[in-house]
Amino acid sequence: MAVIYRITNMANGKFYIGSAESFARREWQHKYALRRNEHKNPRLQAAWNKYGEEMFVFEVIEEIAPDRNAFDVENTYLHKVVGQENCYNINTDAIGMRTGIAHTEASKAKVSASRKGKAAGEDHYRYGQTVSEEVRQKIGDTQRGKPKGPGRKVSEAGKVKIRANIEAGRSHMHWLGRTHTEEAKQKLRKQVLEQTSGQIFDSLTAVLTHYQMTMPTLRRALVAGKPITKGKFVGLVFVYA
């Protein structure tokens, strides 16, 4: 089933709206491009680079009925939010590529018109160049036998390492060796209220330490603003104070 999804920056509340036939696959595609600094949305990429991956939450906000066109539904969202200060989206018309969702003839024509003359022929950055057999062999050697895409499996040794990192509170090892900017640190110091007890914490870190909670769990709770329904934190409600 096609869905409308949102990517929210927990540091400042800004967001990106999109549609997808497979949410899991689209989330993987976004993260893959963002981690490689190759995302097509420069605003989202700049924010990802500035605040770090752990500050972004991916969530489904609407399941699209089979009799509705995903582009049409996405456009209703985009027309409302594009141009607002807290929106990362740039285009108000969902004509970009979407895995598993067919374009209408009208949208195909728009995509074609928008691409004509761009990065084609002599304007392409590799125009007139060929890849040598030696380079092709090196590329093949580095990629051959490696699982790719969202279906790739984690080895048993890898699973053991992941579990150990989570138990030791090191679930975000991709951040190892990096530091937050002063602005990002200020965002992380925002006060958080746990509504059921009325307790106020001076920062996100204070919440994590007090409850021995992971950042993804706290991010989801803050985005939802509703009681947690699963796990050992059932019933707790977290909001920014």
LOLO-293067 format. One line per 8 residues: their letters; for each residue x, y, z of N, C-alpha, C. Coordinates in nm, 2 decimals, decimal comma, always signed. Layout:
<pts>
a) X Y Z X Y Z X Y Z | ...;
</pts>
This chain:
<pts>
maviyrit) +0,08 -0,12 +0,00 +0,00 +0,00 +0,00 +0,09 +0,12 +0,00 | +0,05 +0,22 -0,08 +0,13 +0,34 -0,09 +0,10 +0,43 +0,04 | +0,20 +0,51 +0,08 +0,19 +0,59 +0,20 +0,24 +0,73 +0,18 | +0,20 +0,82 +0,26 +0,26 +0,95 +0,27 +0,35 +0,94 +0,40 | +0,48 +0,98 +0,39 +0,57 +0,98 +0,50 +0,63 +1,11 +0,53 | +0,68 +1,13 +0,65 +0,74 +1,25 +0,69 +0,88 +1,22 +0,75 | +0,98 +1,31 +0,72 +1,11 +1,30 +0,78 +1,12 +1,43 +0,87 | +1,13 +1,41 +1,00 +1,13 +1,52 +1,09 +1,27 +1,54 +1,16;
nmangkfy) +1,32 +1,66 +1,15 +1,44 +1,70 +1,22 +1,41 +1,74 +1,37 | +1,44 +1,65 +1,46 +1,41 +1,67 +1,60 +1,48 +1,79 +1,66 | +1,58 +1,84 +1,60 +1,66 +1,95 +1,65 +1,58 +2,08 +1,64 | +1,50 +2,09 +1,53 +1,43 +2,22 +1,51 +1,28 +2,21 +1,46 | +1,24 +2,08 +1,45 +1,10 +2,06 +1,41 +1,07 +2,07 +1,26 | +1,17 +2,10 +1,18 +1,15 +2,11 +1,03 +1,13 +1,97 +0,97 | +1,07 +1,96 +0,86 +1,03 +1,83 +0,80 +1,03 +1,82 +0,65 | +1,03 +1,70 +0,60 +1,02 +1,67 +0,46 +0,91 +1,57 +0,44;
igsaesfa) +0,82 +1,60 +0,33 +0,71 +1,51 +0,30 +0,73 +1,44 +0,17 | +0,69 +1,31 +0,17 +0,71 +1,23 +0,05 +0,60 +1,12 +0,04 | +0,60 +1,05 -0,07 +0,51 +0,94 -0,09 +0,59 +0,82 -0,14 | +0,54 +0,70 -0,11 +0,62 +0,58 -0,15 +0,53 +0,46 -0,15 | +0,56 +0,36 -0,24 +0,48 +0,24 -0,24 +0,53 +0,15 -0,12 | +0,66 +0,15 -0,10 +0,72 +0,08 +0,01 +0,80 +0,18 +0,10 | +0,74 +0,20 +0,22 +0,80 +0,30 +0,31 +0,94 +0,25 +0,35 | +0,96 +0,12 +0,38 +1,09 +0,07 +0,43 +1,20 +0,09 +0,32;
rrewqhky) +1,16 +0,06 +0,20 +1,26 +0,08 +0,09 +1,29 +0,23 +0,07 | +1,19 +0,32 +0,07 +1,21 +0,46 +0,05 +1,29 +0,52 +0,16 | +1,27 +0,47 +0,29 +1,35 +0,52 +0,40 +1,50 +0,48 +0,38 | +1,52 +0,36 +0,33 +1,66 +0,31 +0,31 +1,72 +0,40 +0,20 | +1,64 +0,43 +0,09 +1,70 +0,51 -0,02 +1,74 +0,65 +0,03 | +1,65 +0,71 +0,11 +1,68 +0,84 +0,16 +1,81 +0,84 +0,24 | +1,82 +0,74 +0,34 +1,94 +0,74 +0,42 +2,06 +0,71 +0,34 | +2,05 +0,62 +0,24 +2,17 +0,59 +0,16 +2,22 +0,71 +0,09;
alrrnehk) +2,13 +0,79 +0,03 +2,18 +0,91 -0,04 +2,23 +1,02 +0,06 | +2,16 +1,03 +0,18 +2,20 +1,13 +0,27 +2,34 +1,10 +0,33 | +2,36 +0,97 +0,36 +2,49 +0,93 +0,42 +2,61 +0,95 +0,32 | +2,57 +0,94 +0,20 +2,68 +0,97 +0,09 +2,68 +1,11 +0,05 | +2,60 +1,20 +0,11 +2,60 +1,34 +0,08 +2,56 +1,36 -0,07 | +2,46 +1,28 -0,11 +2,41 +1,28 -0,25 +2,26 +1,30 -0,27 | +2,20 +1,35 -0,16 +2,05 +1,36 -0,17 +2,01 +1,47 -0,26 | +1,90 +1,45 -0,33 +1,86 +1,55 -0,43 +1,80 +1,68 -0,37;
nprlqaaw) +1,76 +1,67 -0,24 +1,71 +1,79 -0,18 +1,82 +1,86 -0,10 | +1,87 +1,97 -0,14 +1,99 +2,03 -0,08 +1,96 +2,08 +0,06 | +1,83 +2,12 +0,09 +1,80 +2,16 +0,22 +1,80 +2,05 +0,33 | +1,74 +1,94 +0,29 +1,75 +1,82 +0,38 +1,89 +1,77 +0,40 | +1,97 +1,77 +0,29 +2,11 +1,72 +0,30 +2,19 +1,81 +0,39 | +2,17 +1,94 +0,38 +2,25 +2,04 +0,46 +2,21 +2,02 +0,61 | +2,08 +2,00 +0,64 +2,04 +1,98 +0,77 +2,09 +1,85 +0,83 | +2,09 +1,74 +0,75 +2,15 +1,61 +0,79 +2,30 +1,62 +0,82;
nkygeemf) +2,37 +1,70 +0,74 +2,51 +1,71 +0,76 +2,54 +1,79 +0,89 | +2,45 +1,89 +0,92 +2,47 +1,98 +1,03 +2,43 +1,91 +1,16 | +2,32 +1,85 +1,17 +2,27 +1,80 +1,30 +2,30 +1,65 +1,32 | +2,33 +1,57 +1,22 +2,36 +1,43 +1,24 +2,24 +1,34 +1,22 | +2,26 +1,22 +1,18 +2,16 +1,12 +1,15 +2,06 +1,10 +1,26 | +2,12 +1,09 +1,38 +2,04 +1,06 +1,50 +1,93 +1,16 +1,53 | +1,93 +1,27 +1,47 +1,83 +1,37 +1,50 +1,71 +1,36 +1,40 | +1,71 +1,27 +1,31 +1,60 +1,26 +1,21 +1,51 +1,14 +1,23;
vfevieei) +1,38 +1,16 +1,23 +1,28 +1,05 +1,25 +1,20 +1,03 +1,12 | +1,19 +0,91 +1,08 +1,11 +0,87 +0,96 +0,98 +0,81 +1,01 | +0,87 +0,85 +0,96 +0,74 +0,80 +1,00 +0,63 +0,81 +0,89 | +0,54 +0,71 +0,89 +0,42 +0,72 +0,80 +0,31 +0,80 +0,87 | +0,26 +0,90 +0,79 +0,16 +0,98 +0,84 +0,02 +0,96 +0,78 | +0,02 +0,88 +0,67 -0,11 +0,85 +0,60 -0,09 +0,73 +0,51 | -0,18 +0,63 +0,52 -0,19 +0,52 +0,42 -0,29 +0,56 +0,31 | -0,24 +0,55 +0,19 -0,33 +0,59 +0,08 -0,42 +0,48 +0,03;
apdrnafd) -0,54 +0,51 +0,02 -0,64 +0,41 -0,03 -0,61 +0,36 -0,17 | -0,63 +0,24 -0,21 -0,59 +0,18 -0,34 -0,66 +0,26 -0,45 | -0,78 +0,32 -0,43 -0,84 +0,39 -0,54 -0,80 +0,54 -0,56 | -0,70 +0,58 -0,48 -0,65 +0,72 -0,49 -0,51 +0,72 -0,55 | -0,48 +0,83 -0,62 -0,35 +0,84 -0,68 -0,25 +0,90 -0,58 | -0,13 +0,84 -0,56 -0,04 +0,88 -0,46 +0,01 +1,02 -0,48 | +0,04 +1,05 -0,61 +0,08 +1,19 -0,64 -0,02 +1,29 -0,60 | -0,15 +1,26 -0,63 -0,25 +1,36 -0,59 -0,25 +1,38 -0,44;
ventylhk) -0,24 +1,28 -0,37 -0,25 +1,29 -0,22 -0,13 +1,36 -0,17 | -0,01 +1,33 -0,23 +0,11 +1,40 -0,18 +0,10 +1,55 -0,22 | +0,05 +1,58 -0,33 +0,04 +1,72 -0,37 -0,05 +1,80 -0,28 | -0,15 +1,74 -0,22 -0,24 +1,81 -0,12 -0,16 +1,85 +0,00 | -0,06 +1,77 +0,04 +0,03 +1,80 +0,15 +0,13 +1,91 +0,11 | +0,19 +1,89 -0,01 +0,29 +1,98 -0,06 +0,24 +2,12 -0,08 | +0,12 +2,13 -0,13 +0,06 +2,27 -0,16 +0,03 +2,34 -0,03 | +0,02 +2,27 +0,08 -0,01 +2,34 +0,21 +0,12 +2,38 +0,28;
vvgqency) +0,23 +2,30 +0,26 +0,35 +2,33 +0,34 +0,47 +2,38 +0,27 | +0,48 +2,36 +0,14 +0,60 +2,41 +0,07 +0,60 +2,56 +0,07 | +0,71 +2,62 +0,11 +0,72 +2,76 +0,12 +0,72 +2,81 +0,27 | +0,67 +2,72 +0,36 +0,68 +2,75 +0,50 +0,82 +2,74 +0,55 | +0,86 +2,81 +0,65 +0,99 +2,81 +0,70 +1,03 +2,67 +0,76 | +0,94 +2,59 +0,81 +0,97 +2,47 +0,87 +0,96 +2,35 +0,77 | +0,95 +2,37 +0,64 +0,94 +2,27 +0,54 +1,07 +2,26 +0,45 | +1,12 +2,14 +0,44 +1,24 +2,12 +0,36 +1,21 +2,10 +0,21;
nintdaig) +1,08 +2,06 +0,18 +1,05 +2,04 +0,04 +1,06 +2,17 -0,04 | +1,09 +2,15 -0,17 +1,11 +2,26 -0,26 +1,00 +2,27 -0,36 | +0,97 +2,16 -0,42 +0,87 +2,15 -0,53 +0,73 +2,13 -0,47 | +0,63 +2,20 -0,53 +0,49 +2,18 -0,49 +0,42 +2,07 -0,57 | +0,49 +2,02 -0,67 +0,43 +1,91 -0,76 +0,51 +1,79 -0,75 | +0,45 +1,68 -0,71 +0,52 +1,55 -0,69 +0,55 +1,48 -0,82 | +0,64 +1,53 -0,89 +0,67 +1,47 -1,02 +0,80 +1,39 -1,02 | +0,87 +1,39 -0,91 +1,00 +1,32 -0,90 +0,98 +1,17 -0,91;
mrtgiaht) +1,09 +1,09 -0,92 +1,08 +0,95 -0,93 +1,03 +0,89 -0,80 | +0,95 +0,79 -0,81 +0,89 +0,72 -0,69 +0,89 +0,57 -0,73 | +0,97 +0,49 -0,65 +0,98 +0,35 -0,67 +0,85 +0,28 -0,66 | +0,81 +0,21 -0,76 +0,68 +0,13 -0,75 +0,56 +0,20 -0,78 | +0,56 +0,33 -0,80 +0,44 +0,41 -0,83 +0,45 +0,46 -0,98 | +0,35 +0,43 -1,06 +0,36 +0,47 -1,20 +0,33 +0,62 -1,21 | +0,40 +0,68 -1,31 +0,37 +0,82 -1,34 +0,25 +0,83 -1,43 | +0,17 +0,94 -1,42 +0,07 +0,96 -1,52 +0,14 +1,02 -1,64;
easkakvs) +0,06 +1,02 -1,75 +0,12 +1,07 -1,88 +0,16 +1,22 -1,86 | +0,07 +1,29 -1,78 +0,10 +1,43 -1,76 +0,23 +1,45 -1,68 | +0,25 +1,37 -1,58 +0,37 +1,39 -1,50 +0,49 +1,34 -1,57 | +0,48 +1,24 -1,66 +0,59 +1,20 -1,74 +0,64 +1,32 -1,84 | +0,54 +1,39 -1,89 +0,57 +1,50 -1,98 +0,64 +1,61 -1,91 | +0,60 +1,63 -1,78 +0,66 +1,74 -1,70 +0,81 +1,70 -1,67 | +0,83 +1,57 -1,63 +0,97 +1,53 -1,60 +1,05 +1,54 -1,72 | +1,00 +1,50 -1,84 +1,08 +1,50 -1,96 +1,11 +1,65 -2,00;
asrkgkaa) +1,02 +1,74 -1,98 +1,04 +1,88 -2,02 +1,14 +1,94 -1,92 | +1,14 +1,90 -1,80 +1,23 +1,96 -1,70 +1,37 +1,91 -1,71 | +1,39 +1,79 -1,78 +1,53 +1,74 -1,79 +1,59 +1,76 -1,93 | +1,51 +1,81 -2,03 +1,57 +1,83 -2,16 +1,68 +1,93 -2,16 | +1,80 +1,89 -2,22 +1,91 +1,98 -2,23 +2,00 +1,99 -2,10 | +1,96 +1,91 -2,00 +2,04 +1,91 -1,87 +2,12 +1,79 -1,86 | +2,25 +1,81 -1,84 +2,35 +1,70 -1,81 +2,34 +1,60 -1,93 | +2,31 +1,64 -2,05 +2,30 +1,55 -2,16 +2,41 +1,59 -2,27;
gedhyryg) +2,45 +1,49 -2,35 +2,54 +1,52 -2,46 +2,67 +1,58 -2,40 | +2,71 +1,69 -2,46 +2,84 +1,76 -2,43 +2,83 +1,82 -2,29 | +2,71 +1,84 -2,24 +2,70 +1,90 -2,10 +2,72 +1,79 -1,99 | +2,72 +1,66 -2,03 +2,74 +1,56 -1,93 +2,88 +1,56 -1,88 | +2,90 +1,54 -1,75 +3,04 +1,56 -1,69 +3,13 +1,45 -1,74 | +3,08 +1,34 -1,79 +3,17 +1,23 -1,84 +3,17 +1,22 -1,99 | +3,12 +1,33 -2,06 +3,11 +1,33 -2,21 +3,25 +1,30 -2,27 | +3,26 +1,20 -2,36 +3,38 +1,18 -2,43 +3,48 +1,09 -2,35;
qtvseevr) +3,45 +1,05 -2,23 +3,54 +0,98 -2,14 +3,50 +0,83 -2,14 | +3,59 +0,74 -2,13 +3,56 +0,60 -2,12 +3,63 +0,54 -1,99 | +3,58 +0,44 -1,94 +3,64 +0,38 -1,82 +3,73 +0,27 -1,87 | +3,85 +0,27 -1,83 +3,95 +0,16 -1,87 +3,91 +0,03 -1,81 | +3,96 -0,08 -1,87 +3,93 -0,21 -1,82 +3,99 -0,23 -1,68 | +4,11 -0,17 -1,66 +4,17 -0,18 -1,52 +4,08 -0,12 -1,42 | +4,02 +0,00 -1,44 +3,93 +0,06 -1,35 +3,80 -0,02 -1,33 | +3,75 -0,07 -1,44 +3,63 -0,16 -1,43 +3,66 -0,28 -1,35;
qkigdtqr) +3,78 -0,34 -1,36 +3,81 -0,46 -1,29 +3,82 -0,42 -1,14 | +3,88 -0,31 -1,11 +3,89 -0,27 -0,96 +3,75 -0,24 -0,90 | +3,66 -0,18 -0,98 +3,52 -0,16 -0,93 +3,45 -0,29 -0,91 | +3,47 -0,38 -1,00 +3,41 -0,51 -0,99 +3,46 -0,59 -0,87 | +3,59 -0,58 -0,85 +3,66 -0,66 -0,74 +3,61 -0,61 -0,60 | +3,59 -0,47 -0,59 +3,54 -0,42 -0,46 +3,40 -0,45 -0,43 | +3,31 -0,47 -0,54 +3,17 -0,49 -0,52 +3,13 -0,63 -0,53 | +3,20 -0,71 -0,59 +3,16 -0,85 -0,62 +3,14 -0,93 -0,49;
gkpkgpgr) +3,02 -0,99 -0,48 +2,99 -1,08 -0,36 +2,94 -1,01 -0,24 | +2,93 -0,87 -0,25 +2,87 -0,79 -0,14 +2,72 -0,78 -0,15 | +2,65 -0,81 -0,05 +2,50 -0,80 -0,05 +2,47 -0,65 -0,06 | +2,36 -0,62 -0,14 +2,33 -0,48 -0,16 +2,18 -0,46 -0,13 | +2,14 -0,33 -0,10 +2,00 -0,29 -0,09 +1,95 -0,33 +0,05 | +1,82 -0,31 +0,07 +1,75 -0,33 +0,20 +1,75 -0,47 +0,24 | +1,77 -0,57 +0,15 +1,76 -0,71 +0,18 +1,89 -0,77 +0,23 | +1,99 -0,69 +0,24 +2,12 -0,74 +0,28 +2,11 -0,79 +0,43;
kvseagkv) +2,19 -0,90 +0,46 +2,18 -0,96 +0,59 +2,30 -0,92 +0,67 | +2,28 -0,92 +0,80 +2,39 -0,89 +0,90 +2,44 -1,02 +0,95 | +2,58 -1,04 +0,95 +2,64 -1,16 +0,99 +2,61 -1,18 +1,14 | +2,63 -1,30 +1,19 +2,61 -1,33 +1,33 +2,71 -1,25 +1,41 | +2,84 -1,23 +1,36 +2,93 -1,15 +1,44 +2,89 -1,01 +1,44 | +2,83 -0,96 +1,33 +2,78 -0,82 +1,33 +2,67 -0,80 +1,43 | +2,58 -0,90 +1,43 +2,46 -0,90 +1,53 +2,51 -0,89 +1,67 | +2,61 -0,97 +1,70 +2,67 -0,97 +1,84 +2,73 -0,83 +1,87;
kiraniea) +2,80 -0,77 +1,77 +2,85 -0,64 +1,80 +2,75 -0,53 +1,81 | +2,64 -0,54 +1,73 +2,53 -0,44 +1,75 +2,46 -0,45 +1,88 | +2,44 -0,58 +1,93 +2,37 -0,60 +2,06 +2,46 -0,54 +2,17 | +2,59 -0,57 +2,16 +2,69 -0,52 +2,26 +2,69 -0,37 +2,27 | +2,68 -0,30 +2,15 +2,68 -0,16 +2,15 +2,55 -0,10 +2,21 | +2,44 -0,17 +2,18 +2,31 -0,12 +2,24 +2,31 -0,13 +2,39 | +2,36 -0,25 +2,44 +2,36 -0,27 +2,58 +2,45 -0,18 +2,65 | +2,56 -0,14 +2,58 +2,66 -0,04 +2,64 +2,62 +0,10 +2,62;
grshmhwl) +2,50 +0,12 +2,56 +2,46 +0,26 +2,53 +2,53 +0,33 +2,41 | +2,59 +0,24 +2,32 +2,66 +0,29 +2,21 +2,59 +0,26 +2,08 | +2,46 +0,28 +2,07 +2,38 +0,24 +1,96 +2,40 +0,32 +1,83 | +2,47 +0,44 +1,85 +2,49 +0,53 +1,73 +2,64 +0,54 +1,71 | +2,70 +0,42 +1,67 +2,85 +0,43 +1,65 +2,89 +0,51 +1,53 | +2,79 +0,53 +1,44 +2,83 +0,62 +1,32 +2,87 +0,76 +1,36 | +2,83 +0,80 +1,49 +2,87 +0,93 +1,54 +3,00 +0,94 +1,60 | +3,07 +0,82 +1,62 +3,19 +0,81 +1,69 +3,30 +0,90 +1,62;
grthteea) +3,37 +0,98 +1,70 +3,47 +1,07 +1,65 +3,42 +1,20 +1,60 | +3,29 +1,22 +1,59 +3,24 +1,35 +1,55 +3,19 +1,43 +1,67 | +3,17 +1,56 +1,65 +3,13 +1,65 +1,76 +3,01 +1,73 +1,71 | +2,92 +1,77 +1,80 +2,81 +1,86 +1,76 +2,86 +2,00 +1,75 | +2,80 +2,08 +1,67 +2,83 +2,23 +1,67 +2,76 +2,28 +1,80 | +2,80 +2,41 +1,83 +2,74 +2,47 +1,95 +2,59 +2,49 +1,94 | +2,55 +2,52 +1,81 +2,41 +2,54 +1,79 +2,33 +2,41 +1,81 | +2,39 +2,29 +1,76 +2,33 +2,16 +1,78 +2,32 +2,13 +1,93;
kqklrkqv) +2,43 +2,16 +2,00 +2,43 +2,13 +2,15 +2,32 +2,21 +2,22 | +2,29 +2,33 +2,18 +2,19 +2,41 +2,24 +2,05 +2,34 +2,21 | +2,03 +2,29 +2,09 +1,91 +2,22 +2,06 +1,89 +2,09 +2,15 | +2,01 +2,02 +2,17 +2,00 +1,90 +2,25 +1,97 +1,93 +2,40 | +2,00 +2,06 +2,44 +1,98 +2,10 +2,58 +1,83 +2,14 +2,60 | +1,74 +2,14 +2,51 +1,61 +2,18 +2,52 +1,54 +2,10 +2,64 | +1,46 +2,16 +2,72 +1,40 +2,10 +2,83 +1,29 +2,01 +2,78 | +1,27 +1,89 +2,85 +1,17 +1,79 +2,82 +1,08 +1,76 +2,94;
leqtsgqi) +0,95 +1,76 +2,92 +0,86 +1,73 +3,02 +0,80 +1,59 +3,01 | +0,81 +1,51 +3,11 +0,74 +1,38 +3,11 +0,60 +1,41 +3,18 | +0,50 +1,41 +3,10 +0,37 +1,46 +3,15 +0,30 +1,37 +3,26 | +0,32 +1,24 +3,26 +0,25 +1,16 +3,35 +0,30 +1,18 +3,50 | +0,43 +1,22 +3,51 +0,49 +1,24 +3,64 +0,51 +1,39 +3,67 | +0,51 +1,47 +3,56 +0,53 +1,61 +3,58 +0,67 +1,65 +3,59 | +0,77 +1,56 +3,57 +0,91 +1,58 +3,59 +0,97 +1,65 +3,46 | +1,05 +1,75 +3,49 +1,11 +1,83 +3,38 +1,26 +1,80 +3,38;
fdsltavl) +1,31 +1,77 +3,26 +1,45 +1,74 +3,24 +1,52 +1,85 +3,16 | +1,64 +1,88 +3,20 +1,71 +2,00 +3,13 +1,76 +1,97 +2,99 | +1,76 +1,84 +2,95 +1,81 +1,81 +2,82 +1,76 +1,67 +2,78 | +1,78 +1,64 +2,65 +1,75 +1,51 +2,60 +1,84 +1,41 +2,66 | +1,96 +1,44 +2,68 +2,06 +1,35 +2,74 +2,02 +1,32 +2,89 | +1,96 +1,41 +2,96 +1,92 +1,39 +3,09 +1,80 +1,28 +3,10 | +1,71 +1,29 +3,00 +1,60 +1,19 +2,99 +1,66 +1,05 +2,96 | +1,75 +1,05 +2,86 +1,81 +0,92 +2,83 +1,88 +0,85 +2,95;
thyqmtmp) +1,95 +0,93 +3,02 +2,03 +0,88 +3,14 +1,93 +0,84 +3,25 | +1,83 +0,92 +3,27 +1,73 +0,88 +3,38 +1,66 +0,75 +3,36 | +1,61 +0,74 +3,23 +1,53 +0,62 +3,20 +1,61 +0,51 +3,14 | +1,74 +0,53 +3,11 +1,82 +0,43 +3,04 +1,75 +0,40 +2,91 | +1,71 +0,50 +2,83 +1,64 +0,49 +2,71 +1,73 +0,53 +2,59 | +1,69 +0,47 +2,48 +1,77 +0,50 +2,35 +1,71 +0,63 +2,29 | +1,80 +0,70 +2,21 +1,75 +0,82 +2,14 +1,64 +0,79 +2,04 | +1,64 +0,69 +1,96 +1,53 +0,66 +1,87 +1,39 +0,65 +1,95;
tlrralva) +1,39 +0,59 +2,06 +1,27 +0,58 +2,14 +1,22 +0,71 +2,18 | +1,31 +0,79 +2,24 +1,27 +0,93 +2,28 +1,23 +1,02 +2,17 | +1,30 +1,01 +2,05 +1,26 +1,09 +1,93 +1,11 +1,05 +1,89 | +1,08 +0,93 +1,88 +0,95 +0,89 +1,84 +0,84 +0,94 +1,94 | +0,87 +0,93 +2,07 +0,78 +0,98 +2,17 +0,76 +1,13 +2,16 | +0,86 +1,20 +2,13 +0,85 +1,35 +2,12 +0,77 +1,39 +2,00 | +0,79 +1,32 +1,89 +0,72 +1,34 +1,76 +0,57 +1,31 +1,78 | +0,54 +1,20 +1,84 +0,40 +1,16 +1,86 +0,33 +1,25 +1,96;
gkpitkgk) +0,40 +1,28 +2,07 +0,33 +1,36 +2,18 +0,22 +1,28 +2,25 | +0,23 +1,15 +2,23 +0,13 +1,06 +2,29 +0,19 +0,95 +2,38 | +0,11 +0,88 +2,47 +0,17 +0,78 +2,55 +0,24 +0,67 +2,47 | +0,36 +0,63 +2,52 +0,43 +0,52 +2,46 +0,34 +0,39 +2,48 | +0,33 +0,31 +2,37 +0,24 +0,19 +2,38 +0,31 +0,06 +2,39 | +0,44 +0,06 +2,37 +0,51 -0,07 +2,38 +0,64 -0,06 +2,46 | +0,68 -0,18 +2,51 +0,81 -0,18 +2,59 +0,79 -0,14 +2,73 | +0,91 -0,12 +2,80 +0,91 -0,09 +2,94 +0,87 +0,05 +2,97;
fvglvfvy) +0,85 +0,14 +2,87 +0,82 +0,28 +2,89 +0,67 +0,31 +2,86 | +0,59 +0,20 +2,86 +0,45 +0,22 +2,83 +0,38 +0,32 +2,92 | +0,30 +0,41 +2,86 +0,23 +0,51 +2,93 +0,30 +0,64 +2,95 | +0,43 +0,65 +2,93 +0,50 +0,77 +2,95 +0,48 +0,87 +2,83 | +0,47 +1,00 +2,86 +0,44 +1,09 +2,75 +0,55 +1,20 +2,76 | +0,63 +1,22 +2,65 +0,73 +1,32 +2,65 +0,70 +1,43 +2,55 | +0,72 +1,56 +2,60 +0,70 +1,67 +2,52 +0,81 +1,77 +2,55 | +0,84 +1,87 +2,46 +0,93 +1,97 +2,49 +0,86 +2,07 +2,59;
a) +0,94 +2,11 +2,69 +0,88 +2,19 +2,79 +0,88 +2,34 +2,75;
</pts>
